[in-house]
Amino acid sequence: MTYRLKYLIRLILNLTLLLFFGSAHASVKTFDKHFSTALVQVDHRYKLSFTSDLEDIESGVDYRANTSSLSGVEVSYKLLTLAYLTSNGFSEENIHQKGKTSYEDLRGGLFLGKDYQWVLLGYYNRYKGMYIQNTPEIDPLAALYLKRSDIEAFNAGGALMYIFSPKSFSAAAAYVQTAQQTKSGGSLLGMLSFDANKFTGHTDLIPDSIESQFGPERDLRKGAFATVSLSLGYSYTFVWNNFFLNGTLLLGRGQQTKKYEYGTTEVSDTGYANKFNLGYSVGYNGKNFYTGLSYVLNETEYSAGSIRVEPKLESSRYFIGFRF
């Protein structure tokens, strides 16, 4: 278990002891019978990191997809939400700096149960063409980001999350505003997840300039991983005069099957993987008007021999809406 994982587990336990007893008097109000419309902007981002797991070596490469934000209109009534979003496009300077990524990216969630105590989450995305975010560390003389048009990544998965105290805490109020939390409160969270991650490149994924800092798997070119994990966490929302501030953290551990290739060697193996979910939201959520922003991170950390692999899905949402 890594130091970061141990630290975060202790943090969750401490937050649970501090906040659990103060959440008993919170209340949640739903807007099932209200029609709402909002202007939204959504940013979905993807990062794929390869880091040396050798002792006393902190070296790696961070690939990122060059994606565009989406903006448009979102309407909601009862449990149904529909959105019409269009891409904000790319500037010539952006393409010159980071290259092009062809991609599909779908992410969503559904709240279930009488008190919205169940949350069903899912995602599917594919990216082809990436740039190296930490280019200065790989090639200090490079004037532009280093690019790899051949790298392709595929990610898909789903999760079922349970809110243990739905009358004290509302994830729907904090992240999609289909409900309103009127008093501060929090809840323990449990989540069962499945994640499938696949990546491939025509040439080695570790740049030549840093491959000497990696182990025998430095010639890694492709990998496919499937993980089933169980996570435990806590979420708490501070509320004051309809203004809200939420923080959410879940940590998990999972069983994984993996296949990867480096050089002429093919490896099929099983192992364990760490799961990390982080979220925060801030804004104003009144009866007839709501606005704010939210951020969600989904990360599954695993290894290909002596290489630590971290695919990260990030999502930000900015919104301003009205209810009738």
C-alpha positions in Angstrom: 0.0 0.0 0.0 1.5 3.4 -1.0 2.1 6.2 1.4 -0.5 8.3 -0.3 -3.1 5.6 0.1 -2.4 5.2 3.8 -2.6 8.9 4.3 -5.9 9.3 2.5 -7.4 6.3 4.4 -6.5 8.0 7.7 -8.0 11.3 6.3 -11.3 9.6 5.5 -11.5 8.1 9.0 -10.7 11.4 10.7 -13.3 13.2 8.6 -15.9 10.6 9.4 -15.4 11.0 13.1 -15.4 14.8 12.9 -18.4 15.2 10.6 -20.7 12.2 11.1 -22.3 13.4 14.3 -22.9 16.9 12.9 -24.8 15.6 9.9 -27.8 14.2 11.7 -29.9 17.3 11.4 -29.4 18.1 7.7 -32.3 17.9 5.3 -32.7 17.4 1.6 -35.5 18.7 -0.7 -36.0 17.4 -4.2 -37.3 19.2 -7.3 -39.1 16.3 -9.0 -42.1 18.5 -10.0 -40.1 21.5 -11.2 -38.9 22.1 -14.7 -35.4 23.6 -14.9 -33.1 24.9 -17.7 -29.5 25.8 -17.5 -26.6 27.1 -19.6 -23.7 24.7 -19.0 -20.0 24.3 -20.1 -18.4 20.8 -19.7 -14.7 20.0 -19.9 -13.7 16.3 -20.2 -10.0 15.7 -20.0 -7.8 12.6 -20.1 -4.3 11.9 -18.9 -2.2 8.8 -19.2 1.0 8.6 -17.2 3.9 6.1 -17.1 6.2 6.4 -14.1 9.3 4.4 -13.2 8.6 2.3 -10.1 12.3 1.7 -9.4 13.6 2.7 -6.0 14.8 6.3 -5.6 13.8 7.2 -9.2 11.0 9.7 -9.9 10.8 9.8 -13.7 7.9 9.5 -16.0 6.0 10.8 -19.0 2.5 12.4 -19.0 0.4 12.0 -22.1 -2.7 14.1 -22.5 -5.5 14.2 -25.1 -6.1 17.6 -26.7 -9.9 17.9 -26.2 -12.3 20.8 -26.5 -14.9 22.0 -24.0 -18.6 21.6 -24.7 -21.3 24.3 -24.1 -25.0 24.5 -24.5 -28.4 24.1 -22.9 -29.5 21.5 -20.3 -33.2 20.9 -19.3 -34.5 18.7 -16.5 -37.8 17.4 -15.3 -38.3 14.7 -12.7 -35.5 12.1 -13.3 -35.0 13.0 -16.9 -32.2 15.4 -18.1 -31.6 16.3 -21.7 -28.7 18.4 -23.0 -27.7 19.9 -26.3 -24.0 20.7 -26.3 -21.7 21.7 -29.1 -17.9 21.7 -29.2 -16.2 25.1 -28.7 -13.5 24.1 -31.3 -9.8 24.6 -31.4 -7.7 27.6 -32.3 -4.9 27.3 -34.8 -2.4 28.1 -32.1 -3.8 25.2 -29.9 -3.4 22.7 -32.7 0.1 24.0 -33.5 1.1 23.6 -29.9 -0.6 20.3 -29.0 -1.6 18.6 -32.2 -4.9 16.9 -32.9 -6.8 14.2 -31.0 -9.6 12.3 -32.5 -12.0 11.2 -29.8 -15.4 10.1 -28.5 -16.1 10.8 -24.8 -19.4 9.9 -23.1 -19.9 10.2 -19.3 -23.1 10.2 -17.2 -24.9 9.3 -14.1 -28.3 8.4 -12.8 -29.8 8.8 -9.3 -32.0 6.0 -8.1 -34.1 5.1 -5.1 -36.7 6.9 -3.0 -34.1 9.2 -1.4 -31.6 9.2 -4.4 -29.4 6.9 -2.2 -28.1 5.0 -5.2 -26.0 6.5 -7.9 -25.3 4.6 -11.2 -22.2 6.0 -13.1 -20.9 5.1 -16.5 -18.3 6.2 -19.1 -16.9 5.3 -22.5 -14.2 7.1 -24.3 -11.6 6.6 -27.0 -8.7 8.9 -27.9 -6.1 8.8 -30.7 -3.3 11.3 -30.8 -1.7 12.8 -27.7 0.9 15.3 -26.6 3.4 15.1 -23.8 2.4 17.5 -21.0 5.8 17.4 -19.3 7.8 18.0 -22.5 10.4 20.3 -20.8 11.4 17.3 -18.7 11.7 15.0 -21.7 13.3 17.5 -24.1 14.3 20.8 -22.6 15.1 22.2 -26.0 11.7 21.5 -27.5 9.9 24.7 -28.6 6.5 22.9 -28.8 4.8 20.0 -27.0 6.1 16.7 -28.2 3.4 14.8 -30.0 2.5 11.2 -30.6 -0.3 10.8 -33.2 0.0 7.0 -33.1 -1.0 6.5 -29.4 -4.5 5.3 -28.9 -6.4 4.8 -25.6 -9.7 3.2 -24.8 -11.5 3.4 -21.5 -14.9 2.1 -20.4 -16.5 1.4 -17.1 -19.3 1.7 -14.6 -19.9 2.0 -10.9 -22.8 1.7 -8.4 -22.4 4.0 -5.4 -24.5 3.9 -2.2 -25.1 6.9 0.1 -25.5 5.6 3.6 -27.2 8.8 4.9 -29.3 10.2 2.0 -31.4 12.3 4.3 -28.3 14.1 5.6 -26.4 14.4 2.3 -27.4 14.7 -1.3 -25.0 14.1 -4.2 -27.7 15.2 -6.6 -27.8 18.6 -4.9 -24.0 19.0 -4.9 -23.3 17.9 -8.5 -26.4 18.2 -10.7 -28.7 20.4 -8.7 -31.8 18.3 -9.2 -32.2 18.6 -5.4 -31.4 21.1 -2.7 -29.6 20.5 0.6 -30.8 23.0 3.1 -28.4 22.2 6.0 -24.8 21.1 6.3 -24.3 17.4 6.4 -22.4 14.4 5.1 -22.5 10.7 4.6 -20.3 7.6 4.3 -20.2 6.3 0.7 -19.6 2.8 -0.7 -18.9 2.0 -4.3 -18.5 -1.1 -6.5 -16.7 -0.3 -9.8 -15.6 -1.9 -13.0 -12.9 -0.3 -15.2 -11.4 -1.4 -18.5 -8.4 0.4 -19.8 -6.4 -0.2 -23.0 -3.6 1.7 -24.7 -1.3 1.1 -27.7 1.5 2.8 -29.6 3.3 2.0 -32.8 6.6 2.6 -31.1 7.8 2.5 -27.4 5.7 4.6 -25.1 8.6 5.6 -22.9 10.7 8.3 -24.7 14.4 7.4 -25.5 15.7 10.3 -23.4 14.4 8.8 -20.1 14.2 5.1 -20.8 17.5 4.4 -18.9 15.6 5.3 -15.7 13.1 2.5 -16.3 13.3 -1.2 -15.7 13.1 -4.1 -18.3 9.6 -3.0 -19.4 11.0 0.3 -20.8 10.0 -1.0 -24.3 6.3 -1.0 -23.3 4.1 -0.6 -26.4 0.6 -1.8 -25.4 -1.5 -2.9 -22.5 -5.0 -4.0 -21.6 -6.3 -4.0 -18.0 -9.7 -4.9 -16.4 -10.3 -4.1 -12.8 -13.1 -4.8 -10.3 -12.8 -2.7 -7.2 -14.6 -1.8 -4.0 -14.2 1.7 -2.5 -15.2 3.5 0.7 -15.4 7.2 1.2 -17.0 10.2 2.6 -18.7 13.3 1.3 -19.8 16.5 3.1 -21.6 19.6 2.0 -21.4 22.9 4.0 -24.5 25.0 3.4 -25.1 28.7 4.3 -28.1 30.7 3.0 -28.3 28.4 -0.1 -24.6 28.7 -0.8 -22.8 25.3 -0.8 -19.3 23.9 -0.7 -18.9 20.1 -1.1 -15.9 17.8 -0.9 -16.0 14.1 -1.8 -13.3 11.4 -1.5 -13.3 7.7 -2.1 -10.5 5.2 -1.9 -10.6 1.6 -3.2 -8.7 -1.5 -3.9 -9.4 -4.0 -6.7 -8.5 -7.2 -8.4 -7.2 -6.9 -11.9 -6.3 -8.9 -15.0 -3.7 -7.5 -17.2 -1.9 -8.1 -20.5 0.9 -6.0 -21.8 3.8 -6.2 -24.3 7.3 -4.8 -24.2 9.9 -5.6 -26.9 9.2 -9.2 -28.0 7.7 -10.2 -24.6 4.0 -10.7 -23.9 2.8 -10.8 -20.3 -0.6 -12.1 -18.9 -1.0 -11.6 -15.2 -3.3 -10.7 -12.4 -2.7 -8.3 -9.5 -4.2 -5.6 -7.4 -4.9 -2.0 -8.3 -5.7 1.2 -6.3 -8.8 3.2 -7.0 -9.1 7.0 -6.3 -12.1 9.3 -6.8 -12.1 12.9 -5.9 -14.8 15.6 -6.3 -15.7 19.1 -5.2 -18.4 21.6 -6.0 -19.2 25.1 -5.0 -22.0 27.5 -5.8 -25.5 28.8 -5.0 -28.5 26.5 -5.1 -31.8 28.3 -4.4 -35.4 27.4 -5.1 -35.6 29.3 -8.4 -31.9 30.0 -9.3 -28.7 28.0 -9.1 -25.1 28.5 -10.4 -21.6 27.2 -9.7 -19.0 24.7 -10.7 -18.0 21.2 -10.0 -15.0 18.9 -10.6 -14.7 15.1 -10.6 -11.5 12.9 -10.9 -11.6 9.2 -11.6 -8.2 7.4 -11.4 -7.2 3.7 -11.4 -3.5 3.1 -10.6 -1.8 -0.2 -11.6 1.5 -1.5 -12.8 3.1 -3.1 -15.9 6.0 -4.8 -14.2 8.3 -2.0 -12.9 6.2 0.7 -14.6 3.3 2.5 -12.8 0.5 3.3 -15.1 -2.2 5.9 -14.2 -5.1 6.7 -16.5 -7.0 9.8 -15.2 -10.4 11.0 -16.2 -11.2 14.5 -15.2 -14.4 16.5 -15.7 -15.4 20.1 -14.9 -18.9 21.6 -15.2 -19.9 25.2 -15.0 -23.6 26.1 -14.9 -26.2 28.8 -14.4 -29.8 27.8 -14.3 -33.4 28.5 -13.4 -36.4 26.5 -12.1 -40.0 27.0 -12.8 
